Amino acid sequence: MANLQNLTTAEQRIGDLLQQGLSNKAIAQHLVISIRTVESHISRALAKTGTTSRLQLVMFLLREAEKRPNLQP
């Protein structure tokens, strides 16, 4: 079963930005990496989570985030 621990820190960071609705280009600019690197991270995250689209990936990440304990006071 897929979970957030399967994703690298970079894949999780990009997933967070996907949840904000950023495009690949905007994510690349924000993280100062190439668009191709963003695409690669997204592709690997899709494979690891068993999702087939950006929307499915975002939905997966949101569901997983609901399972995490809230660490803020």
Secondary structure as the mmCIF struct_conf table of DSSP 4:
data_model
#
loop_
_struct_conf.conf_type_id
_struct_conf.id
_struct_conf.beg_label_comp_id
_struct_conf.beg_label_asym_id
_struct_conf.beg_label_seq_id
_struct_conf.end_label_comp_id
_struct_conf.end_label_asym_id
_struct_conf.end_label_seq_id
HELX_RH_3T_P HELX_RH_3T_P1 LEU A 4 ASN A 6
BEND BEND1 LEU A 7 LEU A 7
HELX_RH_AL_P HELX_RH_AL_P1 THR A 9 GLN A 19
TURN_TY1_P TURN_TY1_P1 GLN A 20 GLY A 21
HELX_RH_AL_P HELX_RH_AL_P2 ASN A 24 LEU A 31
TURN_TY1_P TURN_TY1_P2 VAL A 32 VAL A 32
HELX_RH_AL_P HELX_RH_AL_P3 ILE A 35 THR A 49
TURN_TY1_P TURN_TY1_P3 GLY A 50 GLY A 50
BEND BEND2 SER A 53 SER A 53
HELX_RH_AL_P HELX_RH_AL_P4 ARG A 54 LYS A 67
BEND BEND3 ARG A 68 ARG A 68
HELX_LH_PP_P HELX_LH_PP_P1 PRO A 69 ASN A 70
#
